[in-house]
Amino acid sequence: MPPAILIKIRKYLRPDGDKNAIRIRRRRKLIGALWASLPSVIVVLLAVGYLWMLSIPFPALGQRTYIDENALQPGQVNTHWNWDDVHRADRYLEALEQLRDRNASSVEVADYLATEFRRAGLSADTQEYSFFTTNGSKTGVNAYATFSSPRASGTEAMVISASWLSRTGEGDGTLNLRGVSTVLSLAWFLRGYSLWAKDLIFVVSDGYLEGMQAWVTEYHGVSQPNLQAEPLRLSSGVIWTALNIDYPGHSFSHLGVFFEGLNGRLPNQDLINSFQRISLYTGGVPMLVYDHRDDVEILGLPSWTPESIRDNSELKEYARRAKNVVRHVAYQARGQASGVHGLLHQFRIDAITLFAVPATGPHGFHAIGRIVESTLRTMNNLLERLHASFFFFLLVGPTTFLKIGSFLPSAVLISVAMMFCGLQGWVKAGWVWMLDEAQATKDEKVHKRVGNGRWSRRQRPVLKAVMVMAATHGLGVVVFYLLTRSWYLHNSTVAPLLVSSLLAVLPLTSLLLLPKQPAQEAPLPVMLKSLNLCLTSTVISILSVLNFSLAAVIAFLTGVPLCYASSSARSELRIAKYMAYTTLAFGWVALQRYEVLKAVANWELLGVWFAPFMCIVYAPLVLQAALVCLLPSESA
């Protein structure tokens, strides 16, 4: 390298002069460059965040599942479930079908189940319960039984359960008779062995989710204001793991696993991975994520699509993974349990639902019995709670998953972009470029700029912006109160339109109440947008480690709209923007009535906080952006 170039490089890295002055100039130059490029940085962060979300199902991402807990040893035992137990399950199925055909009451069904548990030599009982909600009351009777471990003190337990209604159609009324028959036959079979190191608890819950909610809350001594349930006269130790059996069809081809719990909770992944290996290698039954079969056409492309695209294996695999990810996000973001198992997660119980995907064959009671037996034997090996594997994951396929580091940055990047945009607005709210040539007073902080102007400090209307934000969140509380009233639930047409109209018109009064802005104060929309973006960014960042799916949905919906919300000089354009943002904030009240009713029911029955979150957190944040567009700016 020529000496002249070396000299130039040395002078650039180590210039002559005062080192402190050089450091200050370099720092100012760097800050100026970052400030000038900040809009581009925000765009890049948003683009990368959105693209990252779309790339989550990409086949190149993810890794194979594996067992972390060495004590589990899945599939390492000889199973003893045989055709005598299958015959017993068939006899139970015939008896349950007779109860169904004569329209037996919940009390009759529960008494029959408790009697059969006692005939098997188990301690059994029933539990009546009643839920009182805005939409009426729900009553039912659970049946349960306990088998004390012959080799331990009874301080730990496992649960084998089945609900009277299947999860088919999210509890649409399809009966889970074969699942209940499997539990009854398992009670006879499992009590005949002395190898159990944990107590076995058999539960047949009434209804779909409400029965198990009544049983598990009473088991753990948790009170629920709208629940009246009989106290449990039989109890056992601390429940570590649970299997819920859902077998609605005559036979099945695959076993699907459902694992989402209330409010985004997930079980330890070792439980799912162990079940997958046992199902495939012990029972000979392939496992599916949910009930998504691989042999079903996924792409849904029109017939004129070229075969090179229709038969592309990478594209098909992306579609399969995307289907699993979308369904997972739909459950987790809404805080909805994907099955009865999800109600146990709130008490730190690792649980999953085994769903027998209905088909003409080839599997039945024999296969599912062997799989449940082997899975229970695996869970019986545990010396401590499952902890070694992941609690934050995305299961994109039966044997493929994504770690938290592979999907969490997608929402965080959008959150960072919103924070940068908010801080940019904070700086702009505190400084203004004055286009006058008057000399600044001595006590005024002034920074010269090229041209006939100067930077002048101005006040930030922080209190006004905070009051507006508090008012929007207060409005969210009012909305949540209205949605949980009986008049909204029973007026399917008028109530949603009335609430939506009220939410659209009420904030317009801010134009009438807006005081005259002082000359040396920043416009309220600038300050409001800055605080709104900083608050939304904080909410997304915190939520991403509690419920990633909900954080991703909020980031996806609010990232670009909130960053680029702005006022306009034309009042017609401001109102049009305001109506668009208001629709984004509260449009679901009128357009998604079924989802609203389900969210309210889940809040009242199960304590799912999706409904209050949407009303009190999400909608007000977007409404604040709507007010940013509605209020006149300094240029208007």
N, C-alpha and C positions, 0 to 999 in steps of 0.2 A: 504494500500500500504506500503511495507517495507521501513524503513527509508533510506536504502542505495540507493534505486532507486530514492527517493525524492532528496537526496543529488546530485546524478548524473544529474538529470533534472535541479536542481538549478544551478549547475556549468556550464551546457551547456547554460542555458538562461542568467545567470549572471556570466560569468567567471571572474577570478581574473586578475588584471593587469590594464594597462592604457586603459580607455574606448575608447578614440579616436583611438588608435592603433587597438583595437579589432574591432571597427566599420569599419575601413579601410580594415582590413583583411577579415571581413565578406562580405563587399561590393565587394572586388576583387574576393572572392570565388563565390559569386552569379553571378557576371558578367561572370566569367569563365565558370560556369555551363550553363548559358544561351547561351553563344557563342558556347559551345560544342554541345548543343541540338538544335541550330538554324536550321540546315537542317531538323531535325525531325519536328520542329514547323511549318516550311514552308510546308512540306508535309501534315501535319494534317490540316492546314488552307485551303490548296487547296482542299483536299478531302472533308472537311466539306462544303466548298462553293459549290462545284459541286453537292454533295449529297443534299444540301439544295435546289438547283435549281430543282432537280428532284422530291423533296418532296412537292413542292408548290401545285400541284393538289391533294395531299393526302386528302382523305375525312375527316380525323380527324382535319385537319387545317381549318381555316376560321370560319365565324360566320354568323348568319342570318342578312339580311339587315333590316334597320329600318329608320324611318323618324326622322330627327333631328330638322327640322324647324317646330315649332308648328303652325305657321300661315298658312301652306299649306293646312291642312285638306283635304287630297285627298279622293275622292269618297263620300263626304258628301253633295252632291247637287243632286237635281232631274234634270235629263236631259230632254230637250225638242225636240231634233232632232227626227223627225218622218218620216213616209213613204212618205209624200209629198216632203220632202227634198231628199229622196232616188230617187224618180221619177225625180226630177230636175237633180240630178247627172246622171241618166241614159240618159236623153235628151242631156246633155252636152257631154256625152261619144259618143253618136251617131254623134253629130256635129264634134267632134274631129276625129272620125274615118273617116268621109267624107273628112276632111282636109288631113288626112294621105293618104287616097286612091288616091286622086288627086295630091299627092306629092306637097302640098302647101309649099311655101317658109317660112323662119323664119319671114319675115316681115308680111306675111298674117296671120300666126298663132298669132303673137303678137298683131296685130291690132284686130283680133277677140276676143282675151282674154281681151284686154283693153276695147273694146266695151261692152262686157258682164259685166265687173266690173262696168262700168258707168251705165248700165241698172239696176244694183243692188243698185244704189244710192251712189256709192263710187267715190272718186276722183282717176282717173286712168291715166296712161301714159305708154309709152314704152321707152326703152333705147337701142340704138345700140352700139355695141362695136367691137373692133378688137384687137386680140393679135398677136404680131409678134415674132416668135420664130425661132430657128435654123432650125426646121423641117417644116417651112412654117408659114402661118397665119391662125388664126381661127376667124371667124366672127359670129355674131349672134345678136338676138334682144330679150331683156327681156321685160316682162310685169309685172306691179306692180300696187297696189292700196292701199290707206290708208283710215282708218275709224277712225275719231277723237272721243276720249272718251267723252261721254256726262257728265261724273261725275268728270273729272280731267282736269288739265291744259295742258295735252299733253306733259309732260316732260319725260314720260316713255312709252315704247311700247313693244309689243310682235309680233313675226313674225310667220306667217303660210306660208310655202313654198312647192313647188314641182318643180322638174326639168323635162324638156321635155324628157330626157333620164333617164331610171331607173338605179339604181346601180347594177342591175343584170349583172354579168360578168364585173364588174367595168366599166360600161358605154360602153358596147360592141355594143350598137345600139338598145337594147330593149326599146320600148317606155313606158313611164309612164302615159298613157292616163287616167287611173282611178284615179291616184294620182292627176292629174291636174283637172279632173272632180270633185273630192272631194273638192279641194280648191275653185273652182268656186261656188259650191253649198253651201259651208260654208260661203262664202262672202254674199250670199243672206240671209242665216239663222242668222248669228251672228250680222249683222247690225240691226236686228229687236229688240234687247234687249238693255236696258239702264243701265245694271248693270256693264258695263266695266269701270274699274278704270284706264285702260291703253289703249293707241291707239293700233289698230290692223293694221298690215301691211301684205298684201297678195302679194307674189312674185312667179311668174312662170318663172324660169330661163331657158334660151336656153342651149342646149347641156347637158353636165353632170355636171362638176365642174366649167368650165370656165365662164359660165353665172353668177352664184352666186358670183364668185370672182370679176367680173366686177361690179356687182351691189353693193356689200358690201364695196368695196374699195371706190367707188364714194360716197356712203352714208356717210362714215366717213371722206371723204376729203383726202384720202391717195393717193399719186401719185405713179404710177408704170411705169417705163421707157418704157416697151414694150407694154403698154396698151393704146389704144385710145378709150375712151368711152364718150358717151354723158353725160353731167352733169344731175343729177336728178332734175327735176322741182318740184317734190313733196318730202316732207321730214316730219319727225316726231321727236319724242323724243329719248332718250337714250334707246337702245334695251337691255332688260334684259334677256329674254328667247326666244327660237324659237323651233318650231316643223317642221320637214320636213317629208312630206308624200310620201312614195314610195309604189305604189300599181300596180305592173305590170301584175298580173294574172287576171283571170276571177273572182275568189273567193279565200279565204284563210282559213287556219286552225289555224294559230298562227300569232302573231305579234312579229317580231324580233326587237331588239333594237341595233342600231349601234351608238357608242358614241365617237370614237377616232377622235381627231382633228389634225390639222397640227403641225408638229414638236413635237409630243407626248403630246399635251395638252388634258386634259380631262374635262368634265363638272362636276358640283357639283353632288354628288351622290344622293342627295335628289330628283333631277329631274327624274332620272332613277327609283328610288324606288317608287316615287309617280305614275309614269306611270305604273309600274308593278301592283300596287294594283288597280288602276283604270281599267286597261285592264282586269284583272281577275274578279273583283267584280262588276264593272259597265257594262262592255261590254261582260263579259263571255268568253273572249278570253285569252288563256294562253300566257304568254310572254316567248320568247326565247332569249338567248344571241346569237346575230347574227341570222343565219337561221339554227342552229344546232338542229334538232329534236331529241327528246329522244328515239323515237320508231325506229330509224334507227340503223342498226348494226354498232357498233363503233369499236369493237376489231379487226374484220377482221382476226380472227384466222383460220387456216386450219381445215378441217373437222375431221382430226384425233386427234385434241386436246380433252383431257378428258372433259366431261361435267362439272365436278367439277370446272374446270377453266373457261370454256365458260360461265357458269351460275353464276359465282361468282359476287355478287352484289357490293362488295367493288372494285373489279377490273373494273367493268363496270363504276362505278361512277368515279374512277380515270381516266379512258379513256375519259369520257365526259368532265371532268374538264380540262384535259390535252389538249383536242381539243380546248376548249375555250381559254386557256392560250396561246397556240401556235398561234392561229389566232390573239389574241390581240397583242402578241409580233411582229407578222409579220406586223401589221399596225403601231404600235407605234414606233418600232425600225427604220422603214423606213421613219418615219415622215409623213406617208400617211394618209389622211382623209378617214375614212371608209364610208363617205357619204357626201352629200352636206352640212349637218349641220356642219361638221368639219371646214369649211371655216370661220364660225362665231366665233369660239373660239379665234382666234387671236385678236379679239376686246372685249374680256372678256364677251362674250355672252354664256350663258349656253344653249346648243342646242343638240338635238338628232334626229335621223332618225327613224321613225316608218316604218318598212318594212313588208308588208303583204306577208307572205310566201305562194307562189302559191300552191293551192290544189283544189280539186273538191268541197270543201265546208268545213264547213257549213256557213261561215261568208262572209259578203259583205259590201256594202255601209252603211247599217244600223248600224252595229257594229262599224265600224271605225269612223263614224260620232259621235256616242255617246261617244266614247273614247276620241276623239279629243276635243269635247265640254267640257267634264268633266275635262280633263287635262288643258285646257285653263282657266276654272273657278278656278282651283287650283292655277295656276300661277298668276291669277288675284288677289289672296289674299295677295300676297307678299307686304310687306311694305318696304323692302330693298332687295338688291341683295342676292342671295343664298350664304351663307357663313358658316353655322353651320356644314354641313356634310363634307365629305372627297373630296379632289381633287386628292389625290394619293391613288389608290386602284386597286385591281385586281378582276374583276367580274367573278368568276369561275362558277357561275350558276345564274339562274333567281332570286334566293332569298339568295344567298350565296356569300360572298366576303371576301377578305383578306385585312387587314389594311397594311399600309406601313411598320410597324415594323415586319410583318410576312414574307416579301419577300425581303426587302432591304438588310438585312445582307448577303444574298447569294452572291451578287456581291461585297459587301464591304469586306468580308472575303478574297476573291480572290485578291482584291486590296491590302489588308494588307499583304498578303503573298508575293506579288510582291514587295511591299515597303521593307519588311524585306530582301528579296533576293537582292534588289538593294543596301541597306545599307551594307549588308554583302560583296558585291562586292566592295563597296567604301573602306571599311577597308582593304580588300585584296589588292586593288590597291595601298594603301599607305604604306604597310609593306611587307617585303619579308624575308623568312628564309634563312640565309646565312650558308652554310655548310662548313665554314672554321674555323680554330682555331686561326686566327690572332686576336690580341688585338684591340679592337675598339678605335678610337681616342677619346679625351676628349670631343670634341664638337659634337659627334655623339650620338644620342639617342639610347641606346641599352637596350634590355631586355633579360636576360639570360633565357635559356630554357634547359630542360633536354637533354643531348646529346652534341655532338661536333658541336654546331651551335649557332646562335643568331638571334634575330629579328632586322632587319635593316630598317630604314626609307628610302623611295624612293619617287620620284616625281610622281604626278598624271598628265597625259596628258589631263587635262580638256579642254583646248582650242581646241586641235585637235578633241576630241570627240564631242564637241559642234559644230565645223565646219562641221563634218560629218553629224550630226543630222540635222543641218540647210540645208545642201545640199540635204538630202533625202526629207525634207519637201518642198524645192524648186522644186525638181523633181515632187512631188505631185501636186504642182501648175501647172506645165507644163502638167501633165497628165489631170488635170481637164480642162485646156484650150483646149487640143486636143479633149477631149470627147464632148466638146460643139461646135465643128466646124462642118460645114455642110458636109465636106468630110468624116468624120467618120460616120455620120448618114446615108449617101447615099452609102457607100461601106461596105456592110454587111459582106463580107468575108475577104477582104484584110486588111481593116483598123484595126479590132481587133487583127489580127495576127501580123501586123506591130507594133502596139503599145506594145503588149505583148513582142515581141522579143526585142524591144528597151529597155523596162524596165528590161528585164532579162540580157542583154548584157552590158548596159551602166554602172551599178555599178561595173562590173568586172575591169574597168579601175582603180579602187582604188588600185588594186594590183600593177599596174605599177607606180602609183604616191606615193606609200607608202614610206616615207623617212626612212633612217636608224635610228633605235631606239637607243637612248642613253643608256648607261649601267645602270644608276641609275634612269631609268624611267619605270613606269609600262607599260605592253603591252596595246596597244590601244584597243583590243577587251575587256579586263577586264573593262577598264574605260567606254567604249561605252555601254556595257551591264548594268553597274551600273546605269548610267544616263538614259538609255532607260527604265529600269524597274521603276525607280522613277517617270519618266514622265508619263508612261502608268498608273501607280497606281494613280497618281494625276488626270489624265483625267477620269478614271473610277469612282473615288470617287466623283468628281464634277458632272459628267454626271448622276450618280445614282439618284440625287435629281431633275434633270431636265427632264430626259427621261430614266426611269429605264430599259425599254426593250432594248434600244440601249446599255446602260451600261452593262446589263447582257450578251448580245450577244458578245460585245467586250471582256468582262472578260472570257466568255466561250471559245472564239477562241484564246485568247492570253495568258491565265493564265499559262498553262503548257508549251507551246512552248517557250515563252519568258523567263520563269524562268530557263529552262534547255537548252537554246541555248548555245553552246560551240564550240570552235575551235577544230581542230584535227591535229595530226602530218602528216597524209596522205592527200595529196592534192586532191585525188579523192573523199575521204569522205567529205572533206570540200566543194567541188563543188556540191556534191549530196545534202548535207544539205542546201546549198545556194539555189539550184533550188527548193527544197521543200518549204522553207520559202518564196521564191519569188512567188511561186504559191499561197501560202496562202495570200500573200499581194495583188497581182494584177491578180490572176487567173480569178477573176470575170469579168475582162475586156473582155476576150475572151470567157469565158464559160457561162456568163449570159448577153448576149447582150440585150435581151428584158428588163431585169431589169435595165440595164444601160440606155437605151433609156427612160424608164419610169421615172427613177430618174432624168435625165436631164430635161425632160419635166416638172416634178413637180417643179424643181428648177426655171425654166424660167417662168412658168405660175403662180405658187402659192408661190414661195419663200421657198420651203422645202429645208433645208440645209443638207439633207442626202448625196447627191452626193458630194458636196465639203468636207463634213466631211470624207467620205470614202477615197477621193483622197488626202486630205491635212493632215489628222490626222491619221486615222487608218492604211492605207497602208504604209506610211513612218515609223511608229512605228514598224511594222512587218519587213519592209525592213532593219531597223537598226539591228534587231536580225539576219537577213540573213547575213549582213556584219560581225556580230560577229562570225558567223560560217565560213565565207569565209576568213577573215584575219588570218594570222598565229599567234599563241600564243607563249608564252615564252617557252613552251615545244616542239613546233613544229620545 
